[in-house]
Amino acid sequence: MTPMKLDLLQMSRAEKLKAMLELWEDLARDDAAVDSPGWHEAALHETADRVREGTEPAHDWEAAKQELRRRVA
């Protein structure tokens, strides 16, 4: 396989975010192959507890992505 090179200094912020999103979506297709760090589960439980208590606002993921895209466009 030929190594891929990205000229990060020449890429716009929007291009970098698009590349990052595409990489993340590709990696997420087989999320069972990725080992999460040990602290990750505890952090998720802590956040879920704060959401249940009403001290942590929940955001719809699709809406959050659209908002981030709007900010960098």
C-alpha positions in Angstrom: 0.0 0.0 0.0 1.3 3.4 -0.9 1.6 5.8 2.0 -0.8 8.7 1.9 0.5 12.2 2.6 -1.6 15.2 3.5 -0.1 18.6 3.2 -1.6 19.9 6.4 0.0 23.3 6.0 -1.8 23.8 2.7 -5.2 22.5 3.8 -7.9 24.8 5.0 -9.5 24.3 8.4 -12.7 23.0 6.7 -10.6 20.5 4.6 -8.9 19.3 7.7 -12.2 18.8 9.5 -13.7 17.0 6.5 -10.6 14.6 6.4 -10.9 14.0 10.1 -14.6 13.2 9.9 -14.0 10.8 7.0 -11.2 9.1 9.0 -13.4 8.8 12.0 -16.3 7.4 10.1 -14.0 4.8 8.5 -12.6 3.8 11.8 -16.0 3.6 13.4 -17.2 1.1 10.9 -15.4 -1.6 12.9 -15.5 -0.1 16.4 -15.1 -3.6 18.0 -11.5 -3.6 16.7 -10.6 -0.5 18.7 -9.7 -1.0 22.4 -10.8 1.9 24.5 -8.5 3.1 27.3 -9.4 1.8 30.8 -10.6 5.1 32.1 -13.1 5.5 29.2 -15.9 3.4 30.6 -15.7 5.3 34.0 -15.8 8.6 32.2 -18.9 7.6 30.2 -20.7 6.5 33.3 -19.9 9.8 35.1 -21.2 11.7 32.1 -24.4 9.6 32.0 -24.9 10.2 35.7 -24.6 14.0 35.2 -27.1 13.8 32.3 -29.6 11.9 34.5 -29.1 14.4 37.3 -29.8 17.3 34.8 -26.4 18.9 35.4 -25.0 17.9 32.0 -27.0 18.9 28.9 -27.4 16.2 26.2 -27.0 17.2 22.6 -28.2 15.4 19.5 -25.1 14.1 17.7 -26.4 15.0 14.2 -27.4 18.5 15.3 -24.0 19.0 17.0 -22.2 18.0 13.8 -24.3 20.4 11.8 -23.6 23.2 14.3 -19.8 22.5 14.1 -19.9 22.5 10.3 -21.8 25.8 10.3 -19.1 27.3 12.5 -16.3 26.4 10.2 -17.9 27.0 6.9 
